[in-house]
Amino acid sequence: MPVQVRLTRHGPLVSDAINANNAEMPREPRTAVLEPLAFRWTALDPQDTTIVSFLGLNDARNWDDFKAALRDFVAPSLNFVYADVDGHIGYYAPGHIPARAHGDGTSPADGWSGEAEWTGWVPFEELPHIYDPPEHLIVTSNNRPVPPPYPHLLGLEWTEPYRAQRITDLLRQKGNLTPDDFTAIQADTFSPHADALLPLLLKRVHQQSASDEQAIGMLRGWNRDARGDSGAAALFEGWLLRLTPTIIGDELGPRVTADYMGVERSSFVARFLGRTLALPDSLWCDDVRTPARETCDDAVLTALHAAVGDLTRQLGGDMTRWRWDAVHHAVFPHQGLDGLPLLRPLLSRSIPHGGDWSTVNVGPVVANHPYDQRSIAGYRQIVDLSPANDSRFLDAVGESGHPLSKHYDDFLADWAAVRHRPMRMDRNDVEAGAIGHLRLLPVGR
């Protein structure tokens, strides 16, 4: 079916799609019709040399070649790390970051006045970068790449630096790191968020029953490792899922609360909960739907009871047999056909998994799919530039897109266990490990 897209000098009118979707939504009152809203995005610019940049990276032989290739990078902005056989390391965050005549782009602006027009790009030399830092290590894990007062706006929604700090701590624990050490880092499931929030929760909670006593005892003795076989991890994550709607659900309503708890907003929720529970008492904890004045202690206990109820229904009444990965599954939906119930079991995949949003081996959950992990580490690698060349890689599901192929999901168990496979770099090794040859010919040949 043809879809008409109206274009302006600032990009497509996304308001057309938003209005069309709102018109189909069966809810009252009806959402107001949006005025024309254009979407300006660097990735929609006709002059995009990102492919040229990647081709240049393939031929880079040193730091200067690396930087020269990244000058052509347009969108989306990414974190690039660098290492060479001479022992140099570096980092760059390239991409076209708009420079504006006025404003910072965080809210819609008049498109007809010219006051907010893009006047160019942040100079390449002023983008975040570092070369051979004195710490002798570089860590980037979705955290803010540069601290204030960096003069240019790179973004607003930065993940708390839990994962980056955990990686840094693990790197500093040993002097000479091996590929096996890096494998252990990638598999790490210690939860810095639990380490920060759980003491606040335990100060607030007051047991009322034997079930409360057992649950609180499990959490007091927990080492904060969100391993798949941890019952305490299941209890903490279930408590966390129930805590936010218990505190803010009455003020925000179910739809806004669910959106606020989305997977990409885990840091916002973490900051809100930490600051709220650190106060003597917060008005957020009062349930405005009741005449009584509830406290944060009440909210914490209510959320704990709800979490225990949720997990009991799914895992049974014996808390000692609970496991986090019994309810927490990494889900790999088929991109086109997962919405068809009859085809979903044939095409989509899932597997028990540990971790949470703050662990190095990341395992976030979302409110609209409680306990399911749908944001996935799709690819892992360890690059060894020493003569040993012990480089390794790990795909998420499989190398074949054909559901009848044995390679459709043969990486899945290794992905969950963080078992890498050797990265064959030598032609003889490639040929020796080949399972067949695929020859592609142009049409008509």
KOLMI-688646 format. One record per atom (N, C-alpha, C, O): x, y, z. Coordinates in pm, whole numbers, plus 50000, padded with zeros to 5 digits. Layout:
<nodes>
XYZ/...
</nodes>
This chain:
<nodes>
500844988150000/500005000050000/500885012450000/501765013650085/500675021649909/501495033849906/501305042250031/500195043450083/502395047950079/502365056950195/502925070350150/504055071150102/502135080650165/502565093950125/503335100550240/502875100750354/504495105950208/505315112950306/505565126950255/506135128850147/505145136750332/505365150750294/506725155350348/507055153350465/507505161550260/508845166050295/508915181250296/508235187950219/509745186450385/510035200650390/511545202450384/512295192550382/511995214750381/513445217050381/514095212750512/515315211550520/513275210450616/513795205750744/513595190750762/513925185350868/513055183950663/512845169650676/511385165850665/510545174450640/511055152850684/509675148150671/508785153450782/509245156350892/507495154650751/506515158850850/506085146550931/505185139250889/506715144351044/506365132851127/504995134551191/504405124751237/504495146751195/503145149151249/502085141651170/501065137851226/502315139551041/501335132150961/501185117951014/500065113051028/502295111451043/502245097751094/501675097351235/500885088451268/502065106951319/501555107351457/500055109451457/499325102651530/499575118751375/498135121351369/497375109251316/496295105951365/497945102451216/497285090551161/497195079451266/496175072851277/498275077551342/498245067351447/497245070851556/496505062251603/497235083451597/496305087651702/494865085951660/494005082651741/494595088251531/493225086851482/492735072451488/491535069951497/493685062851483/493315048751488/493235043351630/492745032151651/493705050951728/493715046051866/492315046651926/491665057151920/491845035651983/490475035352039/490425040652182/490105033152274/490735053452200/490685058852335/489995072352334/489975079452234/489445075552448/488785088452470/489405094952592/489805087952685/489495108352596/489175117552485/490195116452373/491325111952395/489805120452254/490675119552138/491875128952154/491745140052206/493025124352108/494235132652114/494135144052013/493715142051899/494525155952056/494455167551967/495355165651846/496425159651856/494925170851733/495695169851610/496925178951619/496815190651656/498085173551586/499315181351591/499415190651470/499005187151360/499985202251493/500325211051382/501525204951309/502215196451365/501795209251186/502915203451111/504225203851190/504645214451238/504845192151203/506085190751280/507095183451193/506925171651161/508165190451155/509195184651070/510305178651156/510575183151267/510925168251102/511975161051174/513305162951103/513535157550995/514185170851164/515515173351110/516485163651174/516615163151296/517175155751090/518075145351142/519245144051046/519075143850924/520435143051104/521645142251022/521625129950931/522165130550820/521015119050975/520995106850894/520125108150769/520215099850679/519295118450763/518455120550645/519085130250546/518525132750439/520245135650579/520915144850488/521385137450362/521845126150372/521285143750247/521715136950123/523205134350118/523635124550056/524015142750181/525455140850180/525875133050304/526195138850408/525865119750293/526225111150404/527415102450362/527275093650277/528555105050421/529785097950384/530165087350488/531335083650499/529195082450563/529495072750668/530095059950611/531025054250669/529585055350496/530145043350434/531615045650396/532455036850413/531895057550344/533275060850311/534155060250436/535305055850430/533605064750549/534345064350674/534715050050712/535855047350750/533755040950702/534045026950737/535075020850643/535925013150687/534995024150516/535995019150422/537395024250460/538375016850449/537465036850504/538745042250548/539245035450674/540455033350689/538345032050766/538745025050888/539355011450855/540285006950922/538815004950753/539354991750715/540814992650671/541544982850681/541225004150622/542595005750573/543495013250671/544685015250644/542955017350785/543735025250880/544905017150936/544745005450971/546065023350946/547265016750996/547795023151124/548685017651188/547265034751160/547755041651280/546675051351327/545605052351267/546965058551435/545995067651495/545595078851399/544435082651393/546555084051323/546225094751229/545295089751118/544365096751080/545535077651067/544645071950967/543245069751026/542235072250960/543225065151149/541965062751219/541155075551229/539965075651196/541785086251274/541085099151286/540645104451149/539545109751135/541515103051050/541175108050917/539925101050864/539085107450801/539805088050888/538615080750842/537365085450916/536305086550855/537485088151045/536325092151124/535845106251090/534705109651123/536645114251027/536185127450985/535005126450888/534185135650880/534925115450814/533835113650719/532585107450782/531565105950715/532675103950909/531545097350975/530435107651001/530705118451054/529185104250965/528065113550978/527085109251085/526885116351183/526475097551069/525405093651162/525235078451159/525515071951058/524755072951272/524545079551402/525855080651479/526775072651457/525955090251567/527165091751647/527405079051728/526495073851792/528635074151725/528985061751794/530285063551871/531035073051849/530535054251962/531805053752034/532755044351959/532435032751938/533925049451920/534955041451855/536175040551947/536655050651998/536665028351966/537885026552044/538985021551951/538725014951850/540205024751988/541365022351901/542465015451982/542695018652098/543135006051917/544345000051974/545224995451859/544714991551754/546534995751878/547434990951772/548524982151832/548664981151954/549294975851745/550314966151789/551494972951857/552324966251917/551564986151850/552644993451916/552284997752057/553075004352125/551074993852103/550694996652241/549935009552262/549715013452377/549515016352155/548745028652169/547255025452175/546775016152110/546525033352253/545065032052261/544435045852245/545065055952273/543185046052200/542495058752181/540995056952175/540485045752172/540315068052173/538845068252170/538385080652095/538985091352107/537315079152017/536705090551949/535205088251938/534755076951919/534455098951950/532995098651932/532645107551814/532255119051834/532785102551690/532565110851571/531105112051535/530235105651595/530835120351437/529475122251388/529155136951373/529825145451432/528145139851295/527715153651276/526815157851391/525665153551400/527335166251477/526555172051588/526205186251547/527105194351526/524905189651536/524535202751482/525005214451570/524955213851693/525445224851503/525645237951566/524455246551524/524115246951405/523845253351617/522585260351590/522745275451608/523545280051689/521955282851531/521955297351546/521405301451681/521815311551739/520465293451732/519845296551862/519265283751919/518795275251844/519285282252051/518705270552115/519635258652110/520725259152053/519165247552171/519995235552177/519315223252117/519865212252123/518115224952061/517455213751996/516705204452089/516235193952044/516575207852215/515895198952308/514375200152302/513665192052362/513865209952231/512415211552217/512125216752076/513005222652013/510895214552026/510565219451892/510765234551880/510565242051975/511155238851760/511415253051735/510685257451610/510345249251524/510445270351598/509825275851477/510695272551357/511895274951356/510065266951254/510815263551135/510835274651032/511615274150936/509995284651051/509855295250950/510645307850982/510855316250894/511085309151108/511735321651148/513235321851115/513815332551098/513855310251106/515295309551083/516115310851209/517345309851204/515475313151323/516235315551446/516955303051497/517985304151564/516425291151466/517005278751518/517675270451409/517875258451427/518015276751298/518605269151187/519955263351226/520685268951308/520275251951165/521605246151181/522585254351097/522355257150980/523675258151161/524675266351093/525925258451055/526845263950994/525975245851092/527135237451063/527205226251163/526195221951219/528435221351186/528635210151277/529685213651382/530565221951359/529585207151496/530645208451597/531955203951534/532025193051478/532995212151542/534275208351480/534765194651526/534625191051643/535325187051434/535785173551463/536755173451580/536715164551664/537635183351586/538635183851692/538025185951830/538665183051931/536775191051835/536125193751963/535195182552007/534585183452114/535065172151926/534275160651967/535025152652073/536255153452077/534335145052158/535025137552264/536065127952207/535775120252116/537285128452261/538335119452216/539455119252320/539585128252403/540245108852313/541385107552402/542385098052336/542015089152260/543665100252367/544725091852308/545785089152415/546305098452477/546085076652435/547095072352532/546915079252668/547815086452713/545765077252733/545555083552863/546525078152968/546965066752956/546855086053068/547805081553172/547305069553251/548105062253310/545985067253252/545445055753325/545735042553253/545595031753311/546135043553126/546455031753045/545235022853019/545375010852993/544065028553027/542855021152992/541785031052947/541795042752987/540865026152864/539725034052817/538485025352833/538475013852789/537455030752895/536205023452916/535055031952862/534925043652897/534235026052780/533025032652733/531895022552736/532005011852676/530805025852805/529705016352821/528395023952832/527675022752931/528085031752729/526845039652722/526775050752826/525725056752845/527875053452894/527905064252991/528225077552921/528605077752804/528055088352993/528345101552936/529835102252900/530675099752986/530165105652775/531565104852733/532455115852787/533665113752800/531895127452817/532685138452871/531915145152983/530695146552973/532585149153089/531895155553201/531635170353172/532255175953082/530715176653248/530575191153238/531915197653276/532665191653353/532235209253225/531385218153144/531665217152994/532005227152931/531535205352935/531725203852792/530785213452720/529595213752752/531265221352624/530455232552570/529355228652473/528475236852445/529365216452419/528395212752317/527405202452372/527775193752451/526145203552329/525125194152372/525215181552287/524945181852167/525585170452350/525665157652280/524435149152303/524155140152223/523705151552408/522515143752441/522045147052580/522695154552653/520905141352617/520315144052749/520135131452832/520255132052955/519855120152769/519525108052842/520765099052854/520945089752775/521605102152952/522815094252973/522565083553079/521945086153182/523045071553051/522935060653147/523855063253265/524975068353248/523385059853383/524255060753501/525545052953473/525495042453408/526685057553521/527965051353484/528275038553560/529445035153581/527235031253602/527465019153680/528315008953605/529305003953659/527945006053480/528644995653405/530094999953376/531024991953388/530265012553338/531615017453310/532485016753435/533655012853427/531935020453551/532715020053674/533055005753714/534155002953761/532104996653694/532364982553727/533464976853638/534344969753686/533424979953509/534474975353418/535824980953460/536824973753463/535844993853494/537095000253538/537644993353663/538844990653672/536764990553759/537194983953883/537774970153854/538794966253911/537124962753765/537624949353733/538944949853659/539814941353682/539124959553571/540384960953500/541534964053594/542664959653572/541254971553697/542314975753790/542644965153894/543584966853971/541884954353898/542144943953997/543354935353961/543944928954048/543724935253832/544844926953789/545804935053704/545434945153643/547034930553702/548034937553623/548074933053479/547924941053388/548284920153459/548374914653323/547094907153291/546844896353344/546304912953204/545014907353170/545114898153049/545814901152953/544414886953056/544364877352947/542994877852880/542074883752935/542844871652763/541504870752703/540484864252795/539314867952794/540914854552876/539984848452972/539494858553075/538344858053118/540374867853115/539964878353209/538904887253146/537944891153213/539074890553018/538084898852951/536764891452931/535694897552935/536834878452911/535614870452905/534864871353038/533644873053039/535594870153148/534964871153280/534334884853302/533274885853363/534964895353253/534404908853265/533094909753186/532104915153235/533094904653063/531884905252982/530754897053044/529574899953021/531084886753122/530074878253184/529664883053322/528794876953385/530244893853371/530024898253509/528584902753530/528044910353449/527964898153639/526564901553669/526404908353804/525294908753858/527474913753859/527334921753982/526494934153952/526734940853851/525524937154038/524594948254014/524964960454098/524614960954216/525644970254040/525934982554116/524674989954158/524654996454263/523624989054077/522374995754116/521804989554243/521384996754333/521794976254251/521324969754374/522204973554491/521714975654602/523514974554468/524444977954575/524154991954629/524374994654747/523665000954541/523375014654584/521985015954645/521805023054744/520995009054589/519605011054630/519175001954745/518405006154830/519664989754748/519164980254846/519334984854991/518424982855071/520474991055030/520564995955168/519465005855204/518975005755317/519055014455109/517975023855135/516655016555156/515865020255242/516435006055076/515194998455089/515144990955222/514114990755289/516254984955259/516284977155383/516124985855506/515624981155609/516534998355498/516305007655611/514825011155624/514345014355733/514115010555513/512715014755510/511745003455544/510655005855597/512124991055515/511174980155524/511084974755666/512104973455735/509864971555710/509614966255843/508734953955829/507594954755781/509264942455870/508554929955847/507264929255929/507184934056042/506264922955867/504974921055933/504584906355941/503604902856006/505344897655873/504974883555869/506224875155853/507314880255831/506034861955864/507144852655844/507664853455701/508864852055677/506764855755606/507174857255466/508054869555450/509064869155380/507664880555516/508484892655511/509884889755568/510894893855512/509914882755681/511194879955746/512104871755655/513304874455647/511534861855586/512354853555498/512864861655379/514034860555342/511984869755320/512374877855205/513464887855243/514454889255172/513264894655353/514254904655397/515574897955432/516644903355404/515504886155494/516724878855526/517504874955402/518734875655400/516794870655297/517464867355172/518194879455116/519334878255069/517564890955121/518154902955063/519304908255147/520274913455092/519204907055278/520304911555365/521564903155341/522684908255352/521394890655309/522544881955287/523014881355143/523954873955111/522384888855056/522714888354913/524004895854884/524254906454941/524824890254797/526094896454760/525974906054642/526984910754590/524744908954600/524444918454490/524814912954352/524854920454254/525094900154343/525384894054213/524074889054154/523444879854207/523654895054043/522384891453979/522564879453888/522184879653771/523164868953943/523334856553868/521974850453834/520984852953902/521974842453730/520714836253692/520154827053798/518934825553808/521024820653880/520554811153980/520284817554116/520104810554215/520254830854121/520084837854248/518594840654276/517924847354198/518104835454389/516734838654430/516614852854482/515604859454461/517664857554550/517644871354601/517594881354487/516934891754498/518304878454376/518254887454260/516834888254206/516364899054172/516144876754198/514754876754152/513894885454244/513044893054197/514124884254374/513334891854470/513604906854458/512664914954460/514874910654446/515194924954432/514614930654304/514024941454306/514794923554192/514304928854065/512774929454064/512204938854008/512114919554124/510664920154134/510204931554222/509204938254192/510924933954331/510634945154420/510784958354345/509954967354357/511854959354267/512114971554191/511014974154089/510584985554072/510554963754021/509494965453922/508204970353985/507444977753923/507954966254108/506724970454177/506854983854249/505864990554275/508094987754281/508314999554364/507925012454293/507235020954350/508365013954168/508095026554098/506605029254080/506155040154114/505805019754027/504375022554015/503675024254150/502685031454159/504195017854254/503605019854387/503785034254433/502895039854497/504925040254402/505215053854447/504575064354358/503995073854409/504665062854225/504225073654136/502985070254054/502455078953984/502515057654062/501405053653977/500135061454001/499375063953908/499905065454127/498675072754157/498715086854101/497675092254063/499885092854094/499995106454038/500055106353885/499445114853820/500775097053827/501015097253682/500025089053602/499835091553483/499385079253665/498485070553591/499255059153525/500475059953512/498555048653484/499245036553434/500025038753305/501125033453291/499475046453209/500145047953081/501445055653094/502475051353042/501415066853164/502625074953180/503645067653267/504845068353242/503165060653371/504065053153457/504795042253378/506005040553394/504065034953294/504695024453214/505725030353118/506785024453097/505415041853059/506365048252968/507595052953045/508715051652996/507405058253164/508515062953245/509435051553285/510645053453301/508875039453300/509655027953342/510265020453224/510785009453242/510205026153104/510755019452987/512235016453003/512925022553084/512705006952922/514075001952938/515115012852921/516155012552986/514855022552834/515845033152810/515835043752919/516645053052916/514925042453016/514845052453123/515235046653258/514885052353362/515945035653258/516325029353384/517115038853472/516955038853594/517975047153411/518765056553491/517895067053558/518135070853672/516865071853484/515975081753544/515245075753663/515135082053768/514755063553647/514055056853757/514995054753875/514615056853990/516235050453846/517205048153953/517495060954031/517535060854154/517685071953959/517965084554027/516765089054110/516915093754223/515555087554053/514355091654125/514185083554253/513955089254360/514305070254243/514115061954360/515175064854466/514855065654584/516425066254423/517495068954519/517275081954595/517435082454717/516905092454522/516715105454586/515455105554672/515445111554779/514395098854626/513145098754702/513305091154832/512875095854937/513925079354827/514045071154947/515115076355043/515135072455160/515995085054995/517005090855083/516435102355167/517045106355266/515275107655128/514645118555203/513985113155330/513665101255337/513785121855431/513065117155551/511695111455516/511305100955567/510975118255429/509745113055371/509365121955255/509615134055257/508775116055154/508445123255032/506965122555004/506325112255028/506405133554953/504995133654918/504675123854805/503535119554790/505705120354725/505485110454620/504965097354678/504195090354613/505395093854800/505035080854857/503595080354905/503055069454927/502965091754922/501555091954963/500665087954847/500825092954735/499735078854872/498765074754770/497615084754772/496815084754865/497535093054671/496525103754668/495125098354653/494155105954665/494985085354627/493655079454609/493025075354741/491865071054743/493765076454852/493235072454982/493245084555076/494035093755057/492355084455176/492345095755272/493535095555368/493885105855424/494135084055387/495255083155480/496525089255418/496595091455298/497505091955502/498785097555458/499835086455464/500385083555570/500105080155346/501085069455342/502505075055341/502755086155292/503425067255397/504835071155401/505635062555302/505105053255242/506895065955286/507765057855199/507975044055258/508175034455183/507955042755390/508025029555452/506845021055408/506985009155379/505665027255404/504475019955360/504615015655214/504285004355179/505105024755130/505245021654987/506235010354964/506005001554881/507345010655038/508365000255022/507814986555060/508064976754991/507074985955170/506524973155215/505414968355120/505324956455089/504584977655073/503534974054977/504134968154851/503644958154799/505204974354802/505854969454681/506504955754704/506474947154616/507074953654823/507684940754854/506624929754856/506834918954801/505474932554918/504384922654921/503914919354780/503654907754748/503814929554695/503374927254558/504394918754482/504024909854406/505694921554504/506744913954436/506724899354481/506834890254398/506604896954611/506544883254662/505344875954604/505434864154569/504214882954593/503034876854532/503264873354386/502894862554342/503894882554311/504174879954170/505054867554154/504754858654075/506144867054231/507104856254216/506554843054269/506884832354216/505724843554372/505114831354423/504204825054318/504184812854303/503464833454246/502594828054141/503394821654029/502944812053966/504584826754003/505374821553892/506374810753933/506674801753855/506894811754056/507974802754097/507614793654213/508414785154252/506414795254268/506024786954381/506294793854514/506894804554520/505844787354621/505914793554753/507214791654827/507414797954931/508104783354777/509384780754845/510434790554792/510994788354684/510704801054866/511654811354821/513064805754802/513834810954721/513404795254875/514754789754865/515014783454728/516154780754692/513944781154652/514094774954521/513924785054407/513934781254290/513754797554440/513594807754336/514914809954263/515994808954321/514794812954135/515944816654050/515544828753967/514414829853921/516504837853949/516244849653867/515994845753722/515094851153658/516784836353669/516604833053528/515394824253501/515104821153385/514674820253606/513424812953585/512314822253538/511344817753477/512444835253565/511454844953517/512064855053421/511344861453344/513374856453425/514054866453344/514644859753220/515634852553229/514024862153105/514464856052981/514884866852882/514224877152867/515994864352815/516384872752702/515554868552582/515554856852543/514854878252524/513894875352418/514424880652285/514854892152276/514394872252184/514854875752050/513664874351954/513534863951889/512814884351944/511634883151857/512014884051710/512894891751673/511354876251627/511544877551483/511044891251441/509934895351475/511874898451367/511574912451340/510314914451257/509664924951268/509954904951175/508794906951090/507554899451133/506444904251111/507724887651195/506584878751214/506334874951360/505524866051387/506994881351453/506774877951594/505344881251637/504834875151731/504704890651570/503344894351606/502294884051569/501134885351609/502664873751495/501714863151457/501884851451554/502904844651550/500904848951640/501044838651745/501404824951691/502144817551757/500904821251574/501174807951521/502624806351477/503194795351484/503224817251431/504604816551381/505644819751488/506814816351472/505224826251596/506194830451698/507024818851751/508244820351761/506444807151787/507284796251838/508284790851737/509314785251774/507984792551609/508864787451506/510024796951476/511114792451441/509774810051489/510734819851441/511434827651552/512604831251537/510754830251662/511334838051770/512034828851870/511744816951879/512974834551945/513734826852041/513824834252175/513734846452179/514004826752282/514274832552413/515094822552493/515124810652462/515784827652595/516644819052676/516784825152816/516874837352828/516804816952923/516994822253058/518304830053068/519324826353008/518254841053145/519424849853151/519464856953284/518434859153347/520674860453328/520854868253450/521114882853419/520874887453307/521614890253518/521954904353500/520784913653512/519624909353519/521084926553515/520054936953510/520604948653429/521634947353364/519934959953432/520324971153346/521664977153385/522284984053304/522144974653508/523384980753555/524564971153552/525684975153585/524354958653513/525444948953512/526204949553380/525664953753277/527474945553383/528274945253260/527604935853159/527414939553043/527264923953202/526454914753121/525014919353135/524274914653221/524644928553050/523444936653073/522174928253054/522104919552967/521164931153138/519904923753132/518724932153174/518034928353269/518444943453108/517344952153151/515974946153121/515834937753032/514984950553196/513604946553173/512764959053147/513194970153176/511574957053092/510684968153061/509334965753127/508934954353151/508624976753155/507374975753229/506284968553152/505474961453211/506244970253018/505164964052942/505414949252914/504534942352864/506624944352947/506924929952941/507674926353069/508884924053064/506984925853184/507674923753312/508594911553309/508194900553269/509814913753352/510874903753365/511534900053233/512624894353234/510934903053118/511564899852990/512674909852958/512534921852980/513774904752904/514864913252854/514744914152703/514854904152633/514524926252653/514374928352509/515414937952453/515404940952334/516304942752538/517464950352493/518674941352513/519014937752626/519314937652403/520254926452404/521654931052362/521804939752276/522664925152425/524044926552375/524164917552252/524374905552266/524034923252133/523914915252012/525214908951966/525184898751897/526334914852003/527624909651955/528694912952058/528734923952112/529564903252084/530684905552175/531964901252104/531964892052022/533044908052138/534324903652084/535454907352179/535334916652259/536524899952169/537764902752240/538864902352135/539054892152069/539574913352120/540614914352017/541974913552083/542304921752169/542764903852043/544114901752096/545114905751988/545234898851886/545834916652010/546814921551913/548214916051938/549164920051871/548354907052035/549654900952062/549944890051959/549054886351883/551174884951956/551484874051861/550614861651881/550424853951787/550074859752002/549214848152025/547924848951943/547364838651905/547454861251917/546264863551834/545064855351883/544374848851805/544834855752014/543714848352074/542454856952072/541854859452176/542054861251954/540854869451940/539614860551938/539644849351888/538514865851995/537304857852011/536084866451978/536134878651984/534984859651943/533744866951914/532554858651958/532664846651983/531414865251967/530194858452008/528984865751951/528744877351984/528234859051866/527014864551811/525864861451908/526034853552001/524714867651885/523624866151980/522774853751954/522454846652050/522404850851832/521474839851805/522094829651712/522294818151751/522394833551589/522984824451492/523414831851368/523104843551351/524134824951284/524674831251164/523744830451044/523954837350945/522714822151053/521794820450941/520454826850974/519964825851087/519854833250876/518524838650893/517434829050851/516254832750851/517794816850816/516824806950771/516414798250889/517254791450947/515134798250927/514714791051049/514914775951041/514924769351145/515064770250921/515284755950909/516764752250911/517114740450911/517624762250914/519064759650919/519474756351062/518944761951157/520434747151077/520954744051210/521754755651268/522074755751386/522074765451183/522814777151230/521894789051257/522364800351275/520604786551260/519644797351288/519764802251432/519664814251458/519984793051526/520084796951667/521174789451743/521104787951865/522194784651670/523214776451735/524214784451818/525084778551881/524094797651819/524924806051907/524224809052040/524844814452132/522944805652051/522134810752162/522644805952298/522784813952391/522914793152311/523394788052439/524754793952474/525014797152590/525634795352375/526934801452400/526784816152440/527514821052525/525824823052377/525594837052412/525194838352559/525714846952631/524264829952602/523804830752741/524924827552840/524984833452947/525794818252803/526894814252892/528144822752873/529124820852945/528134832152778/529294840352742/530484831252711/531564832652768/530244821952619/531304813252567/531654817952427/530904815752332/532804824352415/533214829552285/533694818452192/533994807252235/533764821752066/534334812751966/535574819451906/535664831751904/536514811551858/537744817551805/537464825951681/536664822151596/538134837151673/538024846051557/539154842251461/540314845551484/538804835251356/539824830351263/540324841851176/539554847951102/541614844751186/542214855851112/543174851151003/543524858850914/543584838551011/544514833050914/543744825250807/542824817750839/544124827050682/543404820550573/543374805450589/542344799350562/544464799250632/544484784850650/543484780350757/542824770050742/543384788350867/542414785150971/540984786550919/540114778650952/540774796850838/539434798950781/539024787050694/537924781750707/539934782850608/539614771650518/539444758650597/538584750450565/540274756850699/540184744450777/538884743650855/538354732750878/538354755150895/537124755250973/535874757250891/534774757950946/536004758050760/534854760650674/533884748850677/534304737250676/532624751750679/531594741250673/530984740450534/530134732050508/531414749050445/530914749150309/531284762150242/531904770750304/530914763550117/531184775750042/529894780649977/529164772849916/529624793349992/528454799649928/528954808849818/529724818049843/528494806449696/528914814549583/527744822849534/526694817349499/527914835949532/526864845149489/527204850549352/528314855449329/526264849749261/526464854449125/525444865249091/524304864249136/525814875449015/524844885448973/523714879148891/523884868648829/522564885748892/521424880948814/521824880348668/522424889648615/521464869048600/521764867748458/523044860248431/523324857048316/523834857248534/525084849748512/524844834748526/525774826848510/
</nodes>
